[in-house]
Each structure stands twice: as C-alpha cells, then as structure tokens.
Amino acid sequence: MIYLDNHATTPLDPAALSAMLPMLGEQFANAGSITHAAGRAVAAQIDAAITDVARMIGAADDELVITSGATESNNLALLGACLHPRQTRRKVVSVVTEHKAVLDPLSRLKQHGFEIELVPVTDRSMSTAGLIDMDALASAVDDRTALVSVMLANNEIGALQPLPQIAELCRATGCLLHTDATQAVGRMAVDVDALDVDLLSFSAHKFYGPKGVGGLFVRRRSRRVKMQAQIVGGGQQHNFRSGTLNTAGIVGMHAALASCLQSLDEDQIRIAKLRDRLLKSLKSHCPNMRLNGPMISAFRGISGTGNLESVELKHDQLLRLPGNLNCCFYPVEGQSLMLALPDLAVSSGSACTSANPGPSHVLQAIGMSEEEARSSLRFGIGRFNTQTEIDQAASWLSESYEQLRKLIAVN
C-alpha cells in the first residue's frame, strides 16, 4: 500500500507511540486524582505536555482546551462563543469552502436565530483559486457580526487563507475570529498572535499523533473570549470542557507535534518537491489533466513563478500547503481510478463527507462542474512518503488513466 491520503489522517509517529505506552500501562492514574501520588505524577506530565503544546502555537497554557479533535473544537468555538448569554450580536460570517465540521454547527446556529452568511472564493480561472474574496468579506462583516470563521488551510485544495488581513476586518468591527487550522498545525508554522485569531481548532491525528484528541485555543490575553461550555459535568479545564482527560492522547499529541516542528522547514521543502514531482509526472502522462485550486508556483506578493527553496516558507507568501495536490482527470471518474488502484490510498475529497455520494462542494465553489468534481482526486503527501512511492504512484495512475480513457472513447 502506498499511502497518499495524509489530509484524511496520518500514520502515528513512533515518538508519539513511545510516549503513549506508559500512560496506557503503569501510569494509568486519573490526572484529576491529585489526592494521591499516582494521580499527581500523571497530572504533572499532562500539565507539562499541555503547556508545551500551547507554546508551540504561541499560546499560554490556560488558553488551550483539550478536546476529542477538531470537530468538537469547532463546535465548542462556534456554539460556545455565539451562544454565550452576553453575546448580543446575531450574525456569523464564514466561507463556502469550509469543512462540514464548521458548516453544520453554523446550521445549528441558524436554528437559534443567527443570520449566517457564507462568502465566496475566487474561481478556478485565477492563480489564487479557492482563496477568500476579500471584498465580499469586507461587505459581509459589520457591527452585527458576532464571529467570523475561516479555515486556515483548506482540506481539499490546500488553499491558505490570509488570516492576518481577515483579522484586521474583525478587529475593526469588534467581532471574534475563529480558524479551523486542522490541516495547518504541524504542517506549517502556526502562531495565534501572528494570525491574530481569537479561537483556533486542531486535531492530533493530522500531524502524526493519535486519533481522538485535539485542542481549541481560546484567547484569554488582551481580549478575553467568553465561552459557554457545550460539555458539562465536573468543571475541568476552566469549565470550558468537562470530562476526564485523555492522558495517553495528550502526551502522544505533544510528542507528535514536537517531532513535526523539529524538522518543519526541511520537511516542507522535501514534501513540496515530492508533490511537484508527482504533478509533473501526471501532466506528462495524463492528457488534459488539470490542477484544482491555487497555482503551485504562485506566491502571495511575489510575481511570476518561484522556487520553494528560494522563499522563506511563511503563510503570508505561500498560497497552498506544500503537501497538497488536487487534480481533475476528466473524463475519467475519480472513483473509477481509485477502484482500479487498490494499492494506492488517495481520496476524492474530505474523509468526513466520504459517505455522501455528492460531488465536492469545495470544487464546485471554485467553478467546477459536477462532472469535473467527480473526476477529481486529492493527494496528501506527508513526512513519511518517499520519492520511490511517488514515482510508483504516478506510474500506476498514468497507466490506469490511459486504460480508462481508451475505454470511455470506445464506448
């Protein structure tokens, strides 16, 4: 199996597994049981891990709420902030390309009487395809807006949104800014102060940590975010989220994120080279194949094409995650390609919507037809992928594409 679906989940980093094993064995005590030595020893490890994870994203330890993952974090951020008794504004602004873990809580807020406005993104004819329409956002955000939610890195086309610019609009109107940073944390430098966000969600299993654990940054410095708890019963974590802490998950998340950040710059460049190698090979062997989303060689604020190694890899310059590739193979259906390649793990879109047979709402939002969206595949290249795997995957894809294309031509 060649695994190129790292946007859906990632393999567990050996460092994370090593950190977790003691917590699943002899160090099993509840971190809340501080009345005895066993509980205090575990609590000390958890406190240190949470403090360090918070530091890695530029937050203070009391600004990080541990959750079961980004879906819960998004629900807590959106519902918790907007439904707080002191929140009097009744409008929320987001983006048409958001993950369902944001869009569905927004639907819940609509049931509570909130006005929901989804801002469009630039279409596929532009090098910035998939980036938010800033003029539309400026028109949407006003003094009635309680919160703006914009995904930092899109889970299907890898588009990186200009969060600092969006934050300026939010500060001018006094509304909160939330970002679903699930695809970004561990894959690029993420600093809550540099992004100027009030709330930030993430999941450990997207950066080689365990499933079932994640976090929500809730700003408590300079401007204090008021939150209404969505899970009650114990008052843990400053009453933001009750429940026994997932101790093994927390230490695993900490070890995985530390491992990612230790070699972040080198990994970004190496992964981008693998992504570019795959794209070049597919372009050579798959006639009419098209890239979906922002251009690979385009950099924010840099004209023309660029070399990843000549640019400091910062969010305010890159338009796309280094490991992301999304391609349209029309007229060959993506599902047909996947069925023809049982030893290649890729996807046709978000793992969280894979049960829905409908075409990708993200691809349709950038102007693709339903047929084109169904003919697209998403590739997520990660830290543990090799050049040999990329070359083999490209060969398999090219051969299957040609066979299916000829079959379609005959019929």
C-alpha positions in Angstrom: 0.0 0.0 0.0 1.2 3.5 -0.9 -0.5 5.9 1.4 -1.1 9.4 -0.1 -4.2 10.4 1.9 -2.4 12.4 4.7 -5.2 15.0 4.7 -7.6 12.4 6.0 -5.3 11.1 8.7 -1.6 10.4 9.2 0.3 7.4 10.5 1.3 7.5 14.1 4.8 8.9 14.7 6.9 6.3 16.6 7.8 9.1 19.1 4.1 9.5 19.9 3.6 5.8 20.3 6.6 5.6 22.7 5.2 8.5 24.8 1.8 6.9 25.0 2.6 3.4 26.0 3.5 4.2 29.7 0.2 6.1 30.0 -1.7 3.0 28.8 0.2 0.8 31.3 1.7 1.6 34.6 0.9 5.3 34.6 -2.8 4.8 34.3 -4.0 7.1 37.1 -6.6 9.9 36.5 -4.9 13.3 36.2 -7.7 14.7 38.2 -6.9 12.5 41.2 -4.4 14.8 42.9 -5.1 13.5 46.3 -2.6 10.7 45.8 0.9 10.4 44.3 -0.1 8.3 41.3 -2.6 11.0 40.2 -0.2 13.9 40.9 2.6 12.2 38.8 0.3 11.9 35.8 -1.1 15.4 36.3 2.4 16.8 36.2 3.1 15.1 32.9 -0.2 16.3 31.4 0.3 19.8 32.6 3.8 19.9 31.1 2.5 18.5 27.8 -0.3 20.9 27.5 1.9 23.9 28.4 4.4 22.9 25.7 1.7 22.3 23.0 0.3 25.7 23.8 3.7 27.2 23.5 4.2 25.6 20.1 1.2 27.5 18.7 2.1 30.7 20.5 -0.5 30.4 23.3 -0.4 30.4 27.1 -1.2 27.1 28.9 -4.5 28.4 30.2 -5.6 29.2 26.6 -5.6 25.6 25.4 -8.7 23.5 25.9 -8.1 19.8 25.2 -10.9 18.2 23.1 -11.6 15.0 21.2 -10.5 16.6 18.0 -11.2 19.5 15.6 -14.9 18.6 15.1 -15.5 19.1 18.8 -13.2 22.1 18.9 -15.2 23.7 16.0 -18.5 23.0 17.8 -17.2 24.5 21.0 -15.7 27.5 19.3 -18.8 28.4 17.2 -21.6 27.4 19.6 -19.7 28.3 22.8 -18.8 31.8 21.7 -22.0 32.7 19.8 -24.5 31.2 22.4 -22.8 32.9 25.4 -25.5 34.8 27.3 -23.6 38.1 27.0 -23.3 37.7 23.2 -25.9 40.1 21.7 -24.8 40.1 18.1 -26.7 37.6 15.8 -24.7 37.3 12.6 -21.9 34.8 11.7 -19.8 35.1 8.6 -17.9 32.1 7.1 -16.7 30.7 3.7 -18.5 28.4 1.2 -15.5 26.1 1.2 -15.4 25.4 4.9 -15.3 21.8 6.3 -18.7 20.3 7.4 -17.4 20.4 10.9 -17.9 24.2 10.6 -20.8 24.3 8.2 -23.0 22.0 10.3 -22.6 24.0 13.6 -23.4 27.1 11.6 -26.7 25.4 10.6 -27.3 24.8 14.2 -26.7 28.5 15.0 -29.2 29.4 12.2 -31.8 27.3 14.1 -31.1 29.6 17.1 -31.9 32.7 15.0 -28.5 33.6 13.8 -28.0 35.1 10.3 -25.4 33.0 8.5 -23.5 34.5 5.5 -21.1 32.4 3.5 -18.6 34.4 1.5 -17.4 33.1 -2.0 -13.9 32.3 -3.0 -12.0 33.1 -6.2 -12.7 30.8 -9.1 -10.5 28.3 -10.9 -9.6 30.8 -13.7 -7.3 32.6 -11.3 -3.9 31.6 -9.8 -5.5 32.2 -6.4 -8.4 29.8 -6.9 -10.0 28.9 -3.6 -8.8 32.0 -1.7 -11.5 34.1 0.0 -13.0 37.0 -1.8 -11.7 39.8 0.5 -14.1 42.4 -1.0 -17.1 40.2 -0.3 -15.8 39.5 3.2 -15.4 43.2 3.9 -19.0 43.8 2.8 -20.3 40.9 4.9 -18.6 41.8 8.2 -20.4 44.6 10.1 -21.3 45.7 13.6 -23.9 42.9 13.8 -21.3 40.2 13.3 -20.5 38.1 16.4 -17.9 35.9 14.8 -16.0 35.2 11.5 -14.8 31.6 10.9 -12.3 31.0 8.1 -10.3 27.8 7.6 -6.5 28.4 7.6 -5.7 25.6 5.1 -8.4 24.0 3.0 -8.6 20.3 3.4 -9.3 19.6 -0.3 -7.3 22.1 -2.4 -4.8 23.3 0.2 -5.6 27.0 -0.2 -4.0 29.1 2.5 -6.2 32.0 3.6 -4.8 35.4 4.6 -5.8 35.3 8.2 -3.9 38.4 9.3 -5.8 40.5 6.8 -9.1 38.9 7.8 -8.2 39.7 11.4 -7.9 43.4 10.6 -11.5 43.4 9.4 -12.6 41.6 12.6 -10.7 44.0 14.9 -12.3 47.0 13.1 -15.8 45.7 13.8 -15.1 44.1 17.2 -16.1 40.5 16.2 -14.3 37.3 17.1 -12.2 35.4 14.5 -12.1 31.6 14.6 -10.0 29.4 12.3 -10.1 25.7 11.7 -6.4 25.1 11.5 -6.7 21.3 11.3 -4.7 20.9 8.1 -2.1 23.6 9.1 -0.9 22.8 12.6 2.2 20.6 12.4 2.5 21.2 8.6 3.4 24.9 8.7 4.4 27.5 11.3 1.2 28.4 13.2 1.3 31.3 15.8 -2.0 32.5 17.2 -0.6 36.0 17.7 0.8 36.3 14.2 -2.5 35.2 12.8 -4.3 37.4 15.4 -7.1 34.9 15.9 -9.3 34.5 19.0 -10.1 30.8 18.5 -8.2 28.1 16.7 -9.1 24.4 16.3 -6.8 21.4 15.5 -6.6 17.6 15.7 -3.6 15.5 16.7 -4.2 12.8 14.0 -3.5 15.3 11.2 0.2 15.7 12.4 1.1 12.1 13.1 -0.5 12.0 16.6 -3.3 9.7 17.9 -6.9 9.9 16.9 -9.5 11.1 19.4 -7.6 14.1 20.8 -7.1 17.7 19.7 -7.3 21.2 21.0 -9.0 24.6 20.9 -7.1 27.8 21.5 -9.3 30.3 23.4 -7.7 33.7 23.8 -7.6 35.0 27.3 -4.9 37.6 26.9 -5.6 41.2 25.7 -9.1 40.4 24.7 -10.8 37.7 26.7 -13.1 35.4 24.8 -16.3 34.4 26.7 -17.4 30.8 26.1 -20.4 28.8 27.1 -19.4 25.2 27.8 -21.0 22.5 25.5 -20.0 19.6 27.7 -20.7 20.0 31.4 -20.2 17.8 34.4 -17.1 18.3 36.5 -15.9 21.7 35.6 -12.5 20.6 34.3 -10.4 22.9 32.0 -11.7 26.2 33.4 -15.2 25.0 33.0 -14.8 25.1 29.2 -15.0 21.4 28.7 -15.7 18.8 31.4 -14.6 15.3 31.4 -11.6 13.1 32.3 -8.5 14.0 30.3 -7.3 11.6 27.6 -3.8 11.3 29.2 -2.3 8.9 26.6 -3.7 11.0 23.8 -2.3 14.3 25.2 1.2 13.0 25.6 1.1 11.4 22.2 -0.2 14.7 20.7 2.7 16.6 22.4 5.3 14.2 21.1 4.0 14.2 17.6 3.8 18.0 17.3 7.3 18.4 18.8 8.6 15.9 16.2 6.9 17.8 13.4 8.2 21.2 14.4 11.7 19.9 14.9 12.2 19.4 11.2 9.4 21.6 9.8 11.4 23.7 7.3 13.2 20.7 5.8 10.1 18.6 5.7 8.1 21.4 3.9 10.7 21.7 1.2 11.1 17.9 0.8 7.3 17.3 0.7 6.8 20.1 -1.8 9.4 18.6 -4.1 7.6 15.3 -3.9 4.3 17.0 -4.7 5.8 18.8 -7.6 7.4 15.6 -8.9 4.0 13.8 -8.8 2.3 16.7 -10.6 5.0 16.9 -13.3 4.7 13.2 -14.0 0.9 13.2 -14.1 0.9 16.2 -16.5 3.3 14.3 -18.8 1.3 11.1 -19.0 -2.3 12.2 -18.4 -3.6 14.4 -21.3 -5.9 17.2 -20.3 -5.4 16.7 -16.6 -5.8 19.9 -14.7 -4.7 21.2 -11.3 -7.6 22.2 -8.9 -7.0 25.1 -6.5 -4.3 27.8 -6.3 -1.2 27.5 -8.5 1.7 25.5 -7.2 4.3 28.1 -8.3 2.4 31.2 -7.2 3.4 33.0 -4.0 1.5 35.7 -2.3 3.2 39.1 -3.0 5.7 37.5 -5.4 5.2 37.9 -9.1 5.7 35.1 -11.6 6.9 31.7 -10.7 9.1 30.8 -7.8 11.4 28.2 -6.3 10.3 26.9 -2.9 13.9 26.8 -1.8 14.4 30.5 -2.6 11.4 31.6 -0.5 11.1 31.5 3.3 8.1 29.3 3.7 5.7 31.5 5.6 1.9 31.6 5.5 1.8 35.1 4.2 3.7 34.0 1.0 2.5 30.5 0.2 -0.9 30.1 -1.5 -1.1 26.3 -0.9 0.0 23.7 1.5 3.3 22.1 0.3 1.9 18.5 0.5 -1.5 19.2 -1.2 -2.4 18.2 -4.7 -5.9 18.0 -6.2 -6.3 17.1 -9.9 -9.1 16.7 -12.3 -8.8 13.7 -14.6 -12.0 14.3 -16.7 -13.5 12.4 -18.5 -12.2 9.6 -16.2 -14.1 9.5 -12.9 -12.0 9.7 -9.7 -14.0 6.8 -8.3 -13.0 4.6 -11.3 -9.4 5.5 -10.8 -9.4 4.6 -7.2 -11.2 1.3 -7.9 -8.5 0.5 -10.5 -5.7 1.1 -7.9 -6.5 -0.9 -4.8 -2.9 -0.5 -3.5 -2.9 3.3 -3.7 -4.6 5.2 -0.9 -6.0 8.6 -2.2 -9.4 10.2 -1.9 -12.0 12.1 -3.9 -12.4 14.7 -1.1 -12.9 15.1 2.6 -12.9 11.9 4.7 -15.7 13.3 6.8 -18.0 13.5 3.8 -17.0 10.3 2.1 -20.3 8.7 3.0 -22.0 11.4 1.0 -22.1 10.4 -2.7 -22.5 14.1 -3.8 -19.6 15.9 -5.6 -17.2 18.1 -3.6 -18.8 21.4 -2.5 -15.3 22.9 -2.4 -14.5 22.1 -6.1 -17.9 23.3 -7.1 -17.4 26.5 -5.2 -14.3 27.3 -7.4 -16.5 26.9 -10.5 -16.1 23.3 -11.4 -19.0 21.3 -12.9 -20.4 18.3 -11.1 -18.8 16.0 -13.7 -15.4 17.7 -13.2 -15.6 17.5 -9.4 -16.4 13.8 -9.6 -13.4 13.3 -11.9 -11.0 14.7 -9.3 -8.7 13.1 -6.8 -7.0 14.6 -3.7 -3.4 13.6 -2.8 -2.0 14.4 0.6 1.8 13.9 0.7 3.3 13.5 4.2 6.5 13.3 6.1 7.0 9.5 5.7 6.4 9.4 1.9 9.4 8.6 -0.3 10.4 9.5 -3.9 10.1 5.8 -4.8 6.5 5.8 -3.6 5.7 9.0 -5.6 7.2 7.6 -8.8 5.3 4.3 -8.4 2.0 6.1 -7.6 2.5 8.3 -10.7 3.1 5.2 -12.9 0.1 3.4 -11.6 -2.2 6.4 -12.0 -0.9 7.1 -15.6 -1.4 3.5 -16.7 -4.9 3.3 -15.2 -5.9 6.7 -16.5 -4.9 5.7 -20.1 -6.8 2.4 -19.9 -9.9 4.1 -18.6 -9.7 6.9 -21.1 -9.5 4.5 -24.0 -12.4 2.5 -22.6 -14.5 5.7 -22.5 -13.5 6.6 -26.1 -14.6 3.2 -27.3 -18.0 3.5 -25.6 
